[in-house]
Amino acid sequence: MRDLEGKVAFITGGGSGVGLGQAKVFALEAGMKVVIADIRQDHLDQAMDYFKDKDAAVHPVLLDITDREAYVKAADEAEKVFGPVQLLCNTAGVSQFGPVENATYDDWDWQIDVNLKGVINGIVTFVPRMIKHGQGGHILNTASMSAFVSTPGATIYTTSKYAVRGLSENLRMDLSKHNIGVSCLCPGGVNSNIHEAVLSRQKRYKNTGYYGADPEVFKQLKSAIDWGIDPVDLARIALEGIRRNDLWILPFPEFIPTVEESNRLVMQALRRYEDHPDVERRRKIMESRGL
Ligand SMILES: NC(=O)c1ccc[n+]([C@@H]2O[C@H](COP(=O)([O-])OP(=O)(O)OC[C@H]3O[C@@H](n4cnc5c(N)ncnc54)[C@H](O)[C@@H]3O)[C@@H](O)[C@H]2O)c1
């Protein structure tokens, strides 16, 4: 989507960190109308405080992206305030790390429900609306470098982000006929508030094998990201990726050696079977069927 001026963006997790960076850049630098949707009223309030003396069209919506009915109402509200949405940013996400053997079902469900199913809820809510308004559109999914590499203690988060990676790649293939582009933004460290993500954990996921709202843990987690990219700089990169309709927006080349090693192992595993007799059998059938 090259021409963004005057278009409408709906950004989940828009009250903080990566999502707020996107709201700032899309509203103030790209001239878009922006809806910021967030589960935390305090994040929305702080964000709106930032925009109040700026010439920006930004509207806050309190939304838990795991609540499908509320999502429909939020989409209706966005359309009522600014008109049809052309850019959906599935940015909201949470993380909690620790030994996977300690994880409860609630620990799994929380991260999968927000990080993966929240993205799915955005797609199910907005894609039919985008197709209907016929103006084309774009979906920006924020995954993570955890969609490509594994980290000790991050099994649940990595599971959710790998899924968003696969979803994005296939979604792009399926939606191109509707003139809807899809990009997958995969940051490494971002200086955000994700260290205190458990504060947004819904009560229904109350059983945990991990930490709660512990300031000491928050401090340790923050030290792993406070050197990270500024969300506004990341959003400028994302904006260029959207304009070019890039599938992958991967601005962390520090990960090249790790991803190369991971890809090498995948290729090695595929090549191991190159001489297996069934490969030739399958090839002949496909050839005879013109596949
Ligand atoms: N910070 C990093 O180092 C980093 C690295 C890679 C990827 N990411 C991804 O970036 C995205 C944004 O995270 P961030 O780092 O800006 O964190 P953040 O905590 O600063 O912002 C996330 C926002 O999402 C909101 N949110 C949480 N659960 C929600 C829900 N159920 N419904 C609606 N809103 C909800 C939070 O209230 C918060 O305002 C996430 O998907 C995260 O996985 C972050």
The ligand as an ORCA input file, in Angstrom:
! r2SCAN-3c Opt
* xyz 0 1
  N       9.825     -5.647     23.104
  C      10.507     -6.535     22.416
  O      11.720     -6.720     22.623
  C       9.817     -7.294     21.325
  C      10.616     -8.095     20.489
  C       9.995     -8.818     19.477
  C       8.634     -8.729     19.295
  N       7.888     -7.948     20.125
  C       6.441     -7.929     19.900
  O       5.997     -6.608     19.791
  C       4.604     -6.562     20.105
  C       4.321     -5.393     21.014
  O       4.967     -5.599     22.254
  P       5.767     -4.459     22.992
  O       7.160     -4.904     23.111
  O       5.478     -3.159     22.378
  O       5.129     -4.581     24.459
  P       4.283     -3.523     25.317
  O       3.888     -4.285     26.523
  O       5.039     -2.265     25.488
  O       3.013     -3.242     24.413
  C       2.040     -4.222     24.193
  C       0.663     -3.619     24.355
  O      -0.301     -4.644     24.102
  C      -1.324     -4.522     25.074
  N      -2.014     -5.805     25.227
  C      -1.621     -6.896     25.917
  N      -2.569     -7.841     25.874
  C      -3.586     -7.341     25.136
  C      -4.847     -7.841     24.763
  N      -5.286     -9.040     25.150
  N      -5.655     -7.052     24.005
  C      -5.251     -5.812     23.634
  N      -4.073     -5.288     23.983
  C      -3.241     -6.053     24.716
  C      -0.616     -4.083     26.324
  O      -1.511     -3.472     27.264
  C       0.410     -3.108     25.776
  O      -0.106     -1.793     25.753
  C       4.272     -7.918     20.725
  O       3.599     -8.714     19.779
  C       5.626     -8.495     21.046
  O       5.621     -9.901     21.060
  C       8.446     -7.234     21.134
*
